[in-house]
Amino acid sequence: MIPQDFIQSLLSRVDIVDVIDRRVPLKKAGANYQACCPFHNEKSPSFTVSPTKQFYHCFGCGAHGTAIGFLMEYAGLSYVDAIKALADQAGMVVPESAVPNPVRVQQAAGLLEVMRRAEQYYRQQLKHSAAAIAYLKKRGLTGEIAARFGLGYAPDGWQNLEAVFEQYADPILPEAGLVIVNDAGQRYDRFRDRVMFPIVNQKGDVIGFGGRVMDGGGEPKYLNSPETPLFQKGSELYGLFQARRAIRDAGRVIVVEGYMDVVALAQHGVEYAVATLGTATTAVHIQKLLRHTDEIVFCFDGDSAGQRAAWRALEHSLPMVSDSSRLGFLFLPETHDPDSYVREFGRDGFEAFMAQSVVPLSAYLFKQIAQQHDLTADEGKSAFLKALQPLIAQVVAPGLALMLRKRAAELVQVDMAELAVLWNVKTTRAAVASPARARRPAPASISRQLLRMVLFSPALAQQLSEDLLQQSDNDTQTLREVLAILREYPHLDTAMLIEQGRHQAHAVDIEQCGAEIMDWEADFDLLPEFNLAVEQLRTTSKQSRMQVLAQKSLRDLTEEEKKELQQLR
Ligand SMILES: [Zn+2]
């Protein structure tokens, strides 16, 4: 967690105009700056950056945000990475809340050394095992590829690692996941009679192992190191270290399910493959891969387990994709896995199959949801929309989100405006409206008007009593959330307030309101309008209180309520 006060002081130091101008050259236009939008195709500029509000907004596609949001969207960075990039630019150092403590650093160094020695041992042992060599040869692997992936062999037997480490009883061995201590206190090697696949991190250090049984071997087929201080399955990918260059050259990465698939693909010239480590594809995996390339192909077996795994990958991908990324799914014929397919048809056959058969993420999403509903009946259509909404809502890439909504609307023959109402999508985001249309403000509730004014001039919050905000509509709830933030941090400016709102339930509404005040001039005197709105709010809250009291019969009213009613009247 990065401390909020750091984010605030970071935003006070950087200038969004500068941040964006380095990437998208801006031109001065009145009080603001403009450019053709980097997030959608356009010929005349509707992408606007406000130096006073430190916020950008595109009147064409509705994209908007702070300097942090811009870097996330534009450069495909994670929230934390965007903050780090901005901090670098501002010459600030992001404080780490988890300061590495010397004991843990030492422990990690010890673990790495243990893993390195185990890897060397397993590699040595491979040279002496005719059975393991025969197995790899049968799989079509050369000595060269085995060396490239550091393949090894853990011999049969219970305590072979005794020959490698002076102290077999050293607690660091179980901690590294190499030795198991059973309930009776007996110790034995985790990996026995298995071909060993070292798992390396991005620096090339061995952090874990996968062991695969050979033909006719026992269960399980694949055995991984347990989670250790070095190794977290959900964030590591087998083969990424070796594949980095090939991924860059090919402009794409394939994600497969097994280590043997990765090695076999590489053997046949498809060197841009990686594998998850016995877990489903996680958001961390996807984020990591998108840092290397824009195109990810998830390759699964054609069976129902493959379909389930694909769906999980899709769910984790939706919040991660940007408008420049291309994610797709490849299902192999049921009798094949990538290893067997590439061995039978070679690189060209595999790549030709891929070129023909990859299903884009959007198509896969619609296909999966559509086949669960009867789209010829109105009930089926409405259930289809209901199932789609939470999925599409996760897509933050504005262009893709737009295309998905458009396609959903087409499939059930409603128009975009109807869909926007149903899904409560803010219209500027929902449709690429003409700039003129998007700029015309929608009639806003009193709470919404106040929300805009407070965002424009956060100091106004001090004059707004929360007693007046009893309604339960969305705008009022958002306003209450913003007031709560400002009670804690009274000195925030617009951009800081929006950034602080990022972690709130109504983050989207807060940001949207930021976009709605883009046109407001910096020296705009809000006070008369603000007072009027507060007055209106007071009247409405009075009226609704009167209604409540008037609905009771006179006998049911307490003395106090009678007095109150009199006063109200
Ligand atoms: Zn745009």
Boltz pocket constraint, residues with backbone or C-beta under 6 A from the ligand:
constraints:
  - pocket:
      binder: B
      contacts: [[A, 37], [A, 38], [A, 39], [A, 40], [A, 47], [A, 58], [A, 59], [A, 60], [A, 61], [A, 62], [A, 63]]
      max_distance: 6.0
